[in-house]
């Protein structure tokens, strides 16, 4: 059988090929062949001779240095069709014409997907928050209120509907939806090295919470009087919750020295038994690199080496502490450090789809104009986002996780969850109940 042929212009071929491979092969499971030439649109020629054209809007009008604030779309139009309602249009227009042998779609799907998964928006806008991160609140997805939608997945579904309409014999493969529970072990124990006194003072002076002061003081007294289990020793519970997911749990361990944002517990605590528990139950251990290591290859390499040596394991996965990540430099450093999987790309204050997708993907190397070898697993829901930033109660957290489970069921991909070992008990219960259903 003839392959699907995709004809593209000879301008920005690496960028266009990157997106076409992600959408057609990785998401839809379609084999294809790309031809380049003097084409004004993206032309999909099907084995039965029918044609689909997609608008080539963005790359047809920009120069090689396209990463500029003025190229970020504003005042988005919406497309309503049988497949998807109110689909945001970043580039191109909403016009669609359909005949028996030809469909033309005015949306520039290729550039829209490229915008979302490469996050070039975060390079074009220099603004940073107090932790040196790109602020989610200024992203197009948050400003236009589609952060909770896997818009890249939706574009793929729209494209799939066109393909089925024109040539239903084109072979497509379904992607097996997955759920992965991850945990960042920022603090190993709640009551160690006089941390309790720091916490109690912080409850009064910083958090202005008598309720938290009472709870922490009560837990400390119970620990001293009856030697109860430390509240942060929740590893068995995390493993139990992961049994309601489809994938092995991933625990990210910080080994950076103590600083204002790093607890430094790894140097003082014996983590070996907990590591054995994780590994014996099929879990994975990854590196949670330090707050000040975001732009330091030497720091990341030394932390990776320390974790591997102390636990006698190979570390392939990584997540940034405080989600301190810079798409312009971080992937480069992490690939050089030998990591295979990255889990940082989510916003601390917003659940949803920072990259517009729930599918894992190879990030884009802007300097070399090719994808990195490392795989990005976008973070979708973090416990601290829900209970600390948005102040959700147990019922609301359950509903939020269930919502994203339903989105993954509908649009495909992987649901990456983050539940800290130090989270309150009601958050653990919420995650467990939501995943059990």
GIDA-V20657 format. One record per pair of residues at least 12 apart in sequence whose C-alpha atoms are under 10 Angstrom apart, sorted by the first residue. I is the first residue (numbers start at 1). J is the second residue. Records with the same first field share a line. If there is no record, write none. Layout:
I: J  J
This chain:
1: 47  48  169  170
2: 32  33  46  47  48  170
3: 30  31  32  33  45  46  47  170  171
4: 30  31  32  33  34  44  45  46  47  48  49  170  171
5: 31  32  33  34  35  43  44  45  46  47  51
6: 20  32  33  34  35  36  42  43  44  45  46  51  52  53
7: 33  34  35  36  37  38  39  40  41  42  43  44  45  53
8: 34  35  36  37  38  39  40  41  42  43  44  56
9: 35  36  37  38  39  40  41  42  43  56  59  60
10: 35  36  37  38  39
11: 36  37  38  39  59  60  62  63  64
12: 59  60  62  63  64  369
13: 34  35  36  59  369
14: 368  369  370  371
15: 59  110  111  114  118  364  366  369  370  371
16: 34  42  56  59  110  111  113  114
17: 34  110  370
18: 110  114  362  363  364  369  370  371
19: 109  110  111  112  113  114  115  117  118  364
20: 32  34  109  110  113  114
21: 33  34
22: 113  114  117  156  359  360  361  362
23: 109  110  113  152  153  155  156  157  159  160  359
24: 156  159  160  172
25: 172  173
26: 173  174  175  359  360  361
27: 152  153  156  157  160  172  173  174  175  359  360  361  412  413
28: 153  156  157  159  160  171  172  173  174  175
29: 171  172  173  174  175
30: 160  170  171  172  173
31: 170  171  172  173
32: 44  45  46
33: 45
39: 56
40: 53  54  55  56  57  60
41: 53  54  55  56  57  60  104  105  106  108
42: 54  55  56  57  104  105  108  109  110
43: 55  56  104
44: 102  103  163
45: 102  166  167
46: 163  166  167  168  169  170
47: 167  169  170
48: 101  166  167  168  169  170
49: 101  102  166  167
50: 100  101  102  103  163  166  167
51: 99  100  101  102  103  104  162  163  166  167
52: 98  101  102  103  104  105  159  162  163  166
53: 96  102  103  104  105  106  107  108  162
54: 92  96  103  104  105  106  107  108  109  110  159
55: 91  92  93  95  104  105  106  107  108  109  110  111
56: 91  92  106  107  108  109  110  111
57: 91  92  93  106  107  108  109  110  111  112
58: 71  90  91  92  108  109  110  111  112
59: 91  108  110  111
66: 120  124
67: 115  120  121  122  123  124  125  366
68: 120  121  123  124  125
69: 120  121  122  123  124  125  126
70: 124  125
71: 91  121  124
72: 90  91  115  120  121  124  125  139  140
73: 89  90  91  112  115  121  140
74: 89  90  91  140  143  144
75: 88  89  90  140  144
76: 88  89  90  91  93  140  144
77: 89  90  91  92  93  94
78: 90  93  94
79: 93  94  95  96  107
80: 94
81: 96  158
82: 158  161
83: 154  157  158  159  160  161
84: 154  155  157  158
85: 154
87: 146  149  151  154  155  158
88: 107  112  141  144  145  146  151  154  155
89: 106  107  108  109  112  151  155
90: 107  108  109  111  112  113  115  116  140
91: 106  107  108  109  110  111  112  113  115
92: 105  106  107  108  109  111  112
93: 105  106  107  108
94: 106  107  108
95: 107
98: 162  165  166
99: 166
100: 165  166
101: 165  166  167
102: 162  165  166
103: 162  163  165  166
104: 162
105: 158  159  162
107: 155
108: 155
109: 152  155  156  158  159
110: 152  155  156
112: 151  152  155  356
113: 151  152  153  155  156  355  356  357
114: 152  355  364
115: 152  355  356
116: 140  141  150  151  152  353  354  355  356  357
117: 152  353  354  355  356  357  359  361  362  363  364  376  378
118: 327  328  355  356  361  362  363  364  365  366  371
119: 139  326  327  328  345  354  355  356  363  364
120: 327  328  364  366
121: 134  138  139  140  327
122: 134  135  136  138  139  326  327  328
123: 326  327  328
125: 138  139
131: 291  322  323  324  325
132: 294  322  323  324  325  326
133: 322  323  324  325  326  327  347  348
134: 324  325  326  327  347
135: 347  348  349
136: 346  347  348  349  350  354
137: 347  349  350
139: 354
140: 354
141: 352  353  354  355  356
142: 350  352  353  354
146: 352  353  354  356
147: 347  350  351  352  353  354  355  356
148: 350  351  352  353  354  356  380  403  404  407
149: 352  353  354  356  357  358  404  407  411
150: 352  353  354  355  356  357  358  359  380  404  407  408  411  412  413
151: 353  355  356  357  358  411
152: 353  355  356  357  358  359  411
153: 356  357  358  359  408  410  411  412  413
154: 356  357  410  411  412
156: 411
157: 411  412
160: 172
174: 412
175: 359  412  413  414
176: 409  412  413  414
177: 246  358  359  405  408  409  410  411  412  413  414  415
178: 245  246  247  358  359  405  408  409  412  413  414  415  416
179: 242  244  245  246  247  248  249  405  408  413  414  415  416  417  435
180: 242  243  244  245  246  247  248  249  250  377  379  414  415  416  417  418
181: 238  239  241  242  243  244  245  246  247  248  249  250  251  283  381  415  416  417  418  419  431
182: 238  242  248  249  250  251  252  283  284  285  286  319  343  379  382  416  417  418  419  420  421
183: 235  238  249  250  251  252  253  285  286  288  382  383  417  418  419  420  421  422
184: 250  251  252  253  254  286  287  288  319  320  321  322  418  419  420  421  422
185: 232  235  251  252  253  254  265  266  287  288  321  419  420  421  422
186: 252  253  254  255  261  262  263  264  265  266  288  290  321  322  420  421  422
187: 232  233  253  254  262  263  264  265  266  420  421  422
188: 230  231  232  233  234  253  254  263  264  265  266  269  270  271  274  421  422
189: 229  230  231  232  233  234  265  269  421  422
190: 216  219  220  230  231  232  233  422
191: 216  219  220  223  224  230  231  232
192: 230  265  268  269
193: 265  268
195: 263
196: 216  217  219  220
197: 216  217  220
199: 212  213  216  217
200: 212  213  214  215  216  217
201: 213
203: 215  216
216: 231
219: 231
231: 421  422  423  424  425
232: 420  421  422  423  424  425
233: 274  421  422
234: 420  421  422  423  425  428
235: 251  274  275  277  278  420  421  422
236: 274  277  278  281  421
237: 421  428  429  432
238: 251  278  419  420  421  428  431  432
239: 277  278  281  282  283
240: 281  432
241: 428  429  431  432  433  435  436
242: 283  431  432  435
243: 281  432  435  436
244: 431  432  433  434  435  436  437
245: 415  417  432  435  436
246: 414  415
247: 282  283  414  416
248: 278  279  281  282  283  284
249: 278  279  281  282  283  284  285  417  418
250: 278  279  282  283  284  285  286  287  317  318  343  418
251: 275  278  283  284  285  286  287  288  317  318  319  418  419  420  421
252: 284  285  286  287  288  289  317  318  319  320  321  343  420
253: 265  266  271  275  285  286  287  288  289  290  303  304  307  318  319  321
254: 266  267  286  287  288  289  290  291  303  304  307  319  320  321
255: 267  287  288  289  290  300  302  303  304  305  306  307
256: 287  288  289  290  291  292  293  299  300  302  303  304  306  307
257: 290  291  292  303
258: 290
259: 290  291  292
260: 291
261: 290  291  292  321  322
262: 289  290  291  292  321  322
263: 290
264: 290
266: 307  310
270: 310
271: 310  311
272: 310  311  312
273: 311
275: 311  313
276: 311
279: 313
284: 313  314  315  316  317
285: 307  308  311  313  314  315  316  317  318
286: 304  307  308  313  314  315  316  317  318  319  339  341  342  343
287: 300  303  304  305  306  307  308  315  316  317  318  319  320  321  339  342
288: 300  303  304  307  317  318  319  320  321  322  323  343  344
289: 301  302  303  304  318  319  320  321  322  323  324
290: 303  319  320  321  322  324
291: 320  321  322  323  324  325
292: 320  321  324
293: 320  321  324  325  330
294: 320  321  323  324  325  326  329  330  333  334
295: 324  325  326  329  330  333  334
296: 329  330  333  334
297: 330  332  333  334  335  336  337
298: 333  337
300: 318  333  334  336  337
301: 333  334  336  337  338
302: 337
304: 316  317  318  337  338  339
305: 337
314: 339
315: 338  339  340  341
316: 337  338  339  340  341  342  374
317: 334  338  339  340  341  342  343  374  375  376
318: 334  339  340  341  342  343  344  376
319: 334  341  342  343  344  345  379
320: 342  343  344  345
321: 344
322: 344  347  348
323: 343  344  345  346  347  348  379
324: 344  345  347  348
325: 344  345  346
326: 344  345
327: 345  363  364  365  366
328: 364  365  366  367
329: 365  366
331: 362  363  364  365  372  373  374  375  376
332: 363  364  365  367  372  373  374
334: 374
335: 372  373  374  375
336: 374
338: 373  374
339: 373  374  375
340: 372  373  374  375  376
341: 360  361  362  373  374  375  376  377
342: 360  362  363  374  375  376  377  378  379
343: 360  375  376  377  378  379  380  416  417  418
344: 376  377  378  379  380
345: 376  377  378  379  380
346: 377  378  379  380  381  382  416
347: 379  380  381  382  385
348: 379  381  382  383  384  385  386  389
349: 382  384  385  386  388  389  390
350: 380  381  382  384  385  386  389  390
351: 379  380  381  382  383  384  385  386  390  400  401  404  417
352: 378  379  380  381  382  404  415
353: 378  379  380  381
354: 378  379  380
355: 376  377  378  379  380
356: 378
357: 377  378  379  380  408  411  412  413  414  415
358: 377  378  379  380  407  408  411  412  413  414  415  416
359: 376  377  378  408  411  412  413  414  415  416
360: 375  376  377  378  413  414  416
361: 373  374  375  376  377  378
362: 374  375  376  377
363: 375  376
377: 414  415  416
378: 414  415  416  417
379: 414  415  416  417  418
380: 401  404  414  415  416  417  418
381: 400  401  404  415  416  417  418  419
382: 401  416  417  418  419  420
383: 397  401  417  418  419  420  423  424  427  428  430  431
384: 418  419  420  423  427
385: 418
386: 400  401  427
387: 423  424  426  427
388: 423
392: 427
393: 426  427  430
394: 425  426  427  428  429  430  431  433
395: 426  427  429  430  433  434
396: 430
397: 426  427  429  430  431  433  434
398: 427  429  430  431  432  433  434  435  437
399: 430  431  433  434
400: 430  431  434
401: 415  417  430  431  433  434  435
402: 431  433  434  435  436  437
403: 434
404: 416
405: 434  435  437
417: 431
418: 431
419: 431
